Every structure is written in C-alpha cells, then in structure tokens.
Amino acid sequence: MQKLEPFDLILFGGTGDLAMRKLMPALYRRVRAEQITAGSRIIAVARSNHTREGFLAEVEAKCRPHLGEGEFTPEHWQSFVALVDYLSVNATVAADFDRLAEKLKGGEDRVRVMFLSMAPNLFTATCENLSRAKIVTAKSRVVLEKPLGQDRASAEAINQLVGSIFQEKQIYRIDHYLGKETVQNLIALRFGNTLFEPLWRRGRISHVQITVGEHVGAEGRGEFYNQTGAMRDMVQNHLLQLLCILAMEPPASNDADAMRDEKLKVLHALKPITEQDVQQKTVRGQYRAGAVDGKPVPGYLQEPGVPAGSMTETFVALKAEINTWRWAGVPFYLRTGKRMQDRLAEIVVTFEDVPLHIFEPAHGTNVPNRLVIRLQPDESITLTIMTKLPGEVMSLRPVDLSLDLADTFKERPLDAYERLLMDVVKGNLTLFMRRDELDAAWRWIDPIRAGWASLDEPPKGYTAGSWGPAASSALIGRDGFEWHGET
C-alpha cells in the first residue's frame, strides 16, 4: 500500500447521500489503513449552514451504519475527523468561493482534489467559480460524478467548459463499477492468463449477457430519477464500460491511455441501433406495485416526486452488436432494472456447444460451458463444465468450478470508492472515462432514446419483484437464448 503525501480533498455535496453513504466511509477506511496521513484535509462543502461540530455529528450518525463489523473504533474515528472540516458554499455564489480559497491558502503546492458530488447542471458554475477564485492549481484534479449530461450535446457542453479550466489529465469522470474488485479481476482474467484468450472470440463464444438488477426503487429520489431513467443512470456508463472491458483488444501496456484507447475502439465499433431498430432490439419498462423480499412496494408512478403519467423507464434490456473481426455475429445482451427479483450484477459468457453430442445428459439437456462473473452481492467467478456421473453409464451433468473471492482472499477488498479516490490522489486515470469515450457512449445511446420518443409509447409494465417485462425474455428468446438464472 502506497502511503500518500498530505493532500486536500474538497467534497462538493458534502451533506448528500453519496457523501455520507460511500465517500466518507471510504475515506475513513483509508485513514484507518494509514494510507491517508496526518496533514491531509477533507473539506466538505454544501449549502447547509452547519457548524463543523454539527456536521461531524451528522457524519458519525450517517456513516457508521455503512461500516462493517469491527471497522469503527473511537481512536481511528478521531484520527479521521481531525482531518475533516466543513464550509457552507453555494455553487452559484462566487463570493462563497473566496472563503473557500482563504481556507485552502498555503496548500497550493499539494495535490488538490475537487470531487463534484452534485447535480450535473451545477458542474459548470462550480468550475467557473473555482477558476475565478484561483483555487485551481497545477496539481488540481476534478472528479465528475455521473450522470454527465442528459445527452451528447449537454455532455459536450459540460466537457467544453470543464476542459477550458482543467486539462484532460486533470479530469476524472468516475464510474464506481470500474473500481469493484471483481471488475479488476475481469481485467486480470483476460490479460493476465492465457487460458481464455484463444476462446475469447466469435466461433468460440455463443453470446454474452450483462445484468445489473437492483432491489431498490426510486427511494425518495423520484424527482431526480425521473429526469434520468435507467438508460442514462446505468446503461450509458456502467453497462457500456463492462461491455468495453469484456470486448476490447489486449492493450499494449497497463498505461491509462493504452487501456482507454482499446475501450474507445469497442464503442466506435458498436452497431448503431436506429429508430427503426428499437422495437426489435430494445425493451424499456417501468415497475408496478408488487413485492420485493416479501414486502409490498408501490409502483413507480406512486413514488414520491414522480409526476403522474411519467414515461421514465426503470428497466432497459437491449441487444448490442460489435462490428469487429473478433466479435462479428456474437450478440451482447444488456439488462438493468429497479425493483428486480434479485439484487445482483453479473456477466455471463456462454461458449459454443460441442459440435456433436456423443454422451447422453443425465438430466434434461446438455449445457454449454459457461463463465459467470458475479460482481455483487458476492464476488465470485464460476466456470460450468460437463462431467461424468459416477456409475457404469457414460452420462454427463454440468458441474461448477467456483472461485469465491471472499473465501480465497481473507483480506477485506477495497470498496470501489476507496480505490478510485486513492487513484485520483495518485494521478492514475486508468479506471476513469476519457472525454472521447463519453462522447462515443452518448453517440450510441442518443438514437435509441430518440427512437423511443418517436414511438410515443409508454414503457412496458412489470411487477416489482420480477425480472422485468415479458418482452425482455422475448428479446433474447428470438435468438434462441434465455436470461441466465431467470425463474
């Protein structure tokens, strides 16, 4: 573990849900691990008129439930809060940034991280005010939380303004999925081993599925979510980034731009889904009242802050195709939704079946080899192979070869935000989206959304606690496949 030189982290939106649930616990853990050392400063800023003492009391009350058993100790907590300060700042009031500049005075020669955990429509005003107050230094870095814009045009406007103040190497467009330990293992699996590379292509792989299912609904964030929807919230960033890692060519090195160059090639090779294709290749849905984990939950239209008759999708399934020699003809099925039957994130790579079955299956039908990479809730890698049942008859059944990462590695894995925050301080851009990547992702997404708008049809309903609309099963079923684990 690399101990860090003292740095300053200014956390905009410091009283928000993300800050309290993810960012502050991540920073506490890095202080506890002695990676963040004395002398560093964590300055939370928000509009609320808190005193420092009042803010620290709120941090303790809201962060502790998100720490694991045994993680909290009074000694480590005191070491953490000694680094934390609070300042009331309105992102649109220039004078407030003068007070922030005064608080930061004397730290111009250290790394200075501005983490914008706020609505994207405040990014430009915040960056302009940071620049006007001369807070931006040569060692400054700005972290932009998703979603970055509402479409390609708005994302480009944000990038244009932010790019006029910060150099591209200073801009960290964060996607916390890329910081997950299992995503790191996916990269290691592909580029640290020779076993799968000869098989990682058309002719060997039948199809690929990427599923991210959530139990939660709008959860009191109806007004925000209604302006975002599942396509912008999940597909445009999380799912497309996972697809890029799965499909990209081996980079020449572990250098940040070498990795991101290869991901960009995948995005450029995605076959466009035009307005004429959306009915055949995409499904959008919206949950209705139902039950999750045995508890009744309201439908999306009954959630607080959601306007009557909202057309916002809470579920998306689509078929993606990549026009490259490696992947031509191999479909990638992406699926994500709220109020799903299970909370999970997994990648399923199904290999082509053997050309001729010479053995009888023990039960049902033969099962192709399958690689399942589970990202959450547990982190694991499972390879399904066919093996002989004991006995006289040569009869086969599928058996799973499983790697449970928690059992194999006893050390607590880094939380995604722990890894990514430390990468920002260290200046490692590998796991962050480059501007041209973001533009390419929006370029592919926008025609799909335009196609939905042209149809003028409401999202297909699905019962909360299910796997989404029946049309999702029909989407993959038309190609002779079914969703992994769907019951």
ABEGO torsion letter per residue (X at the ends): XBBBBBBBBBBBGAABAAAAAAAAAAAAAAAAAGABBBGBBBBBBBABBBBAAAAAAAAAAAAAAABBBGABBAAAAAAAAAABBBBBBBAABAAAAAAAAAAABGAAABBBBBBBBBBAAAAAAAAAAAAAAGABBAABBBBBBOBBEABAAAAAAAAAAAAAABBAAABBBBBAAAABAAAAAAAAAAAABAAAAAABBBGABABBBBBBBBABBAGGAAAAAAAAEAAAAAAAAAAAAAAAAAABBBBABABAAAAAAAAAAAAAABBBBBAAAAAAABBBBBBBBBBBGGBBBBBAAABBGBBBGBABBABBBBBBBBBBAAABGBBBBBBBBBGBABBBBBBBBBBBBBABBABBBABEBBBBBBBBBBAOABBBBBBBBBBBBBEABBBBBBBBBBBBAAAABABBBBBAAAAAAAAAAAGBAAABBBAAAAAAAAAAAAAAAAAAAAAGBBBBBBBBGBAEBAAAAAAAAAAGBBBBGBX
